[in-house]
């Protein structure tokens, strides 16, 4: 039996994916079929996307909020779209532009539909990638100007100390909520999740270093 799935993506751990998830649920998609990545769209090496891709079968239907939620790399978007719709023979619908991006409509038109799909997909994927490049360019130019005026100081780092570690463990163990943890630390939501990400990356690095040391002994 064909499945209906939803794929959601935000660029970082401190961004909120709730809006996308609620949109998927409004379509009647079950929680187990909603896949969410908190990762950049520069490539497709994302755990939830890869899991969904392995799970996807013929005649399944995948909803995404918009094309840039699928990815932001022009060539990769084309490759992934065609793999899912033509190799797996499943379907993709972009909710923000269902008129142009509903692979079921193109399939019903045969070879002409494939040609039209390729043209629309190429155009909007290119636009999405150019937008990403322009944003990066504007950010870089802004930093250069701020530095020349002596106004750029970079992001202020908050020390991760024993207090943070203690509260982090309690939160991870379910002893306190994220809101409680934020209050205890005096962090705003974005700051809290950013520090969590930094702390977990550091923990992962330490584990890898220990494994390397043990293997060399």
C-alpha positions in Angstrom: 0.0 0.0 0.0 1.4 3.4 -1.0 2.5 5.7 1.8 2.1 9.5 2.2 5.2 11.1 3.8 6.3 14.6 4.6 9.9 15.9 4.6 10.7 19.0 6.7 14.1 20.8 7.0 15.4 23.8 8.9 19.0 25.0 8.5 20.1 24.8 12.1 19.2 23.3 15.5 17.9 26.7 16.8 15.4 27.2 14.0 11.8 26.1 14.5 10.4 23.3 12.3 6.9 23.4 13.9 5.3 25.3 11.1 6.3 22.7 8.5 5.3 19.8 10.7 1.9 21.3 11.4 1.4 21.7 7.7 2.2 18.0 7.1 -0.1 16.9 9.9 -2.9 19.0 8.4 -2.6 16.8 5.3 -3.3 13.8 7.5 0.3 12.5 7.5 1.1 10.3 10.4 4.0 11.3 12.8 6.0 8.2 11.9 6.0 9.3 8.2 7.2 12.9 8.9 11.0 13.2 8.5 12.7 16.3 9.9 16.3 17.4 9.5 18.0 20.3 11.2 20.8 20.7 8.8 22.0 22.9 5.9 20.6 22.2 2.5 23.9 22.4 0.8 24.0 18.6 0.2 21.8 15.6 0.8 23.9 13.9 3.5 21.2 14.3 6.1 20.1 11.4 8.3 16.3 11.9 8.1 16.3 12.5 4.4 18.4 9.4 3.7 16.1 7.4 6.0 13.1 8.6 4.1 14.8 7.9 0.8 15.5 4.3 1.8 11.9 3.9 3.1 10.4 5.3 -0.1 8.8 2.9 -2.5 6.9 3.0 -5.8 3.7 5.1 -5.8 4.5 6.7 -2.4 3.8 10.4 -2.1 6.3 12.9 -0.5 5.2 16.4 0.5 7.7 19.2 1.0 6.9 22.7 2.1 8.9 24.3 -0.8 11.7 23.3 -3.1 14.4 24.9 -1.0 13.4 22.7 1.9 14.5 19.8 -0.3 17.9 21.3 -0.9 19.7 24.4 -2.1 22.3 22.9 -4.5 21.1 23.1 -8.2 22.6 19.9 -9.5 21.7 17.9 -6.4 18.1 18.9 -6.4 17.7 17.8 -10.0 19.4 14.5 -9.3 17.4 13.7 -6.2 14.0 14.7 -7.7 14.6 12.5 -10.7 15.8 9.6 -8.6 12.6 9.6 -6.5 10.1 10.3 -9.3 11.7 8.3 -12.1 13.9 5.6 -10.6 11.8 4.8 -7.5 8.7 5.9 -9.3 7.3 7.7 -6.3 5.9 11.3 -6.3 6.8 14.7 -4.9 4.6 17.7 -4.3 5.9 21.2 -3.3 3.1 22.7 -1.2 4.0 26.3 -2.0 3.7 25.8 -5.7 1.6 22.7 -6.4 0.6 23.9 -9.9 4.2 23.6 -11.1 5.6 21.1 -8.7 3.4 18.0 -8.5 5.2 15.2 -10.2 1.9 13.3 -10.6 0.7 15.9 -13.1 3.8 15.7 -15.2 3.6 11.9 -15.3 0.1 12.0 -16.7 1.4 14.0 -19.6 3.9 11.4 -20.8 7.1 12.5 -22.6 5.9 16.1 -22.9 5.3 16.2 -19.2 8.9 15.1 -18.5 10.2 17.9 -20.7 8.1 20.5 -18.9 9.0 19.1 -15.5 12.7 19.3 -16.4 12.4 22.9 -17.5 10.4 24.1 -14.5 12.6 22.2 -12.1 15.8 23.5 -13.6 14.6 27.1 -13.5 13.4 27.2 -9.9 16.3 25.2 -8.6 18.7 27.6 -10.3 16.9 30.6 -8.7 17.0 28.9 -5.3 20.8 28.4 -5.6 21.4 31.9 -6.8 19.5 33.3 -3.9 21.6 31.3 -1.5 24.8 32.6 -3.1 23.5 36.2 -3.0 22.7 35.9 0.8 26.2 34.6 1.5 27.7 37.4 -0.6 25.7 40.1 1.2 26.8 38.6 4.6 30.4 38.6 3.6 30.3 42.2 2.3 28.5 43.3 5.5 31.2 41.8 7.6 34.0 43.4 5.6 32.3 46.8 6.0 31.7 46.3 9.7 35.4 45.3 10.2 36.6 48.4 8.3 34.5 50.6 10.6 35.7 48.7 13.7 32.2 47.5 14.5 32.5 43.8 13.9 33.3 41.8 17.0 31.9 38.4 15.9 29.4 36.4 17.9 29.8 36.6 21.6 30.5 33.2 23.1 29.0 32.0 26.4 31.2 29.8 28.5 30.1 26.2 28.8 30.9 25.3 32.3 30.0 22.7 35.0 26.7 24.4 35.7 25.7 24.0 32.0 26.9 20.4 32.0 24.9 19.5 35.1 21.7 21.1 33.7 22.3 19.6 30.3 22.4 16.1 31.8 19.2 16.6 33.8 17.4 17.9 30.6 18.7 15.0 28.5 17.5 12.5 31.2 14.1 14.1 31.2 14.4 15.3 34.8 13.6 18.9 33.7 12.1 20.5 30.6 14.0 22.6 28.1 12.1 25.7 29.4 13.3 24.9 33.0 16.8 24.5 31.7 16.7 27.9 29.9 15.4 29.6 33.0 18.1 28.1 35.2 20.9 29.1 32.8 19.4 32.5 32.0 19.5 31.6 28.2 17.1 32.5 25.5 15.8 29.6 23.4 18.2 30.2 20.5 21.2 30.5 22.8 20.3 27.4 24.7 20.0 25.2 21.6 23.1 26.7 20.1 25.1 25.9 23.3 23.6 22.4 23.3 24.8 21.8 19.7 28.3 23.1 20.6 28.5 21.0 23.7 27.4 17.8 21.8 29.9 18.4 19.0 32.6 18.8 21.6 31.5 15.6 23.4 31.6 13.7 20.1 35.1 15.0 19.4 36.3 13.8 22.8 34.8 10.4 22.3 36.6 10.1 18.9 39.9 11.2 20.4 39.5 8.6 23.2 38.9 5.9 20.7 42.0 6.9 18.7 44.1 7.0 21.9 42.9 3.6 22.9 43.6 2.1 19.5 47.1 3.4 19.6 47.8 1.9 23.1 
